């Protein structure tokens, strides 16, 4: 999925045999959703193209689904090996806080909101994800928890991103804005459940 890159990513991917889909509309979640809608096959793997994760670990994410009846597998950076400079302290804190709140509010014990994940495609499409920004991964986890999906984590390695600074984790301001947005997504569905039960 090419979300409007200005470098040679799409060309390099195509030269390696990948089928590249271009999404001109803005939004991290929009690119994820378009890819999920147009993909084929039973299992989707989400992997950012910034070099922060190792594609050779994809089989580790898929195995619990193919062999253990799991619906979604999250690649936990905190349970794996984090290279120096891969996750600044403010990103780790925001991630830890969000994962803790999901555990407390939805009963899903996770350590990482990881964008590196595998999921059963049809189940993902049934969630009707609304957030087309960087809250997409969080909404997926929250709705999966509300639907009592089988969710597991596997340890993954994390490396410093290549090709420039992240708009989210690369600055304190970006991290704060992302954390506020993600926390809003977490609490939104708690309120929704409370309203339904009232």
N, C-alpha and C positions, 0 to 999 in steps of 0.2 A: 504494500500500500504506500503510495507516494502522496503525502499531504501538502504538496506544493513546494518541494525542495528546490533549491537553486543551485545545487552542485550536481555531480555526476552519479548520485546514488541510483536513480532509476535506470540509467544506461548501464551501469555496472551490474545491477541486479538482473537486467534483461539479458546481458551478455553471458551471465552465468546460468541462464535457463529459467529464471523466475518469470512468472506472469505478473506484471506490475499494473495495478489499478490506480488511476489518478483521481484524487478527491480534491476539487478546487475550493470547496466550502471550508471555512476555517473551523478549527476545533480538534483537539486530540481525540475526544470521544467520537466526533463525526467520522474521522478516519477509521477508528476501530469498528464503529457500527457499519459503515459501508463495506469494509472488508468482511465482516461477519455475514452480512446479507448476501454478498456476491460469491462467497467462498463455496467450495464443494467439499465433500468429505464429512466425516462424523465428528472429528475433533479439531478445534481451533487452538493455535498457539499464538500468543501475543508476545512480541519481542521488539523492543525499541531498537532502532538502527544506529544507536550512538556508541556501540561498542562496550556498553556498561555490563552486559551479560554475555555469557559464553553459549553460542548456539549448540555446541556439542553436548550441552546438558538437556537439550530438548527431550531425548528419550527418558530421562529421569522424571520429567513432568508428565509424560504420556503414560508411562507404565502403570501408575495407580488407577488410571481410567480404564485401560485395556484389560488389566488383570484383577483389579480390586473393586470394580463397580463404583468408583468415585466419580462425582460429577464435575468437580473443579479442583485443580491443583495449583497452589500458589508457590512460586519459587521464593523462599525466604532468604533474604540477604543477611539478616541478623543471625540466622541459624547456620549460615555458611561462612565463607571466608571473604572479608571485605578488605580490598587492597587499600593502602594509604592514599587518601585523596578521593576515594570513590564516593563516600557519603559524608559531607560535612556535618558537624555536630547538630546544627539547627534542623537539617533534614532528618537526621536520626531521631531527634526529639519529637518533631511533628509526626513522624511515622509511628513512633512508639506510642504516643498519646492517642492517635487515631485507632491503632490496633487495640489498645487497652479499652477504649470506649466501646468498640464493636464487641469485644469479649464481654464487658459488663452489661451492655444494653441488649445484645442479641444472643448472648450465650455461645458465641463462636470463638474458640480460643485460637487466635492467630497472633503472629509476631510481626507481620509485614504486610503492607498493602500492595506489595509487589506488582509492577506492571508486567513482569515476566511470568506468564501463567498459561495453563492449558485448561480447556473447558469443552464439555459436550456441546456441539454447535446448536442443536435443536433446543436444548434446555436454555442456553443463553438467549436465543431469539425469543423464547417464551416470556422472558423477564420484562420486556418492553422498557428498556433503559431510556430515560428521558434526558439525562445530562450529557450533552455533546461536547463538554469541555474536559478539563483534567479531573473532574469528579466522576468520570465514567467508570474507572476501575473500582472506586469506592462504592458507587451505587450497585455495581454488579455483586460485590461481596455482601452488602447489606441485604439486597433482595434475595440472594442465594440463602443467606441465613434465615430470613423470614419464611422461605419456602422449604426449610429443613433439608437443604441439599447436603450430600456427603462432600465435605471439603477437607482437603489435606494440604499440608505444607511439606516441601522437600527443600533441603539446603541447596543454595546456589552460590556461585562466586559472583562478586561484584567488583568492577574495575572502574577507574576514572574514565569518564566519557571522552570520546575523541571528537574533534571537529567543532570546537567552540564551547562557550559557556551555556549551561542550561538556563532557560527563562524562569524555571521554578527553583531548582536547588542551587543555581549559580549565584543568587543574591539573597540577602536576608529578606528584602521586601517581597521577592517572588515566593520565597518559602512561606512567609507569613500569609500572603494572600491565598496561596494554595491551601494552607492549613485551615484558614477560615472557611474557604469554600468547601473543603472536604468535611469539616466538622458540621457545616450546615447540612450536607447530604446525610450524615450519620443521624443527626437529631430530627431531620425532616420525617423520616419513616417511623421513628419512635412516636412522634406526635400523630402520625397517620394511624398507627395501630391503636393509640389511646382514643382517638376520635371514633374509630370503628367499634371499639368495645364499650363506649359510653352509651 
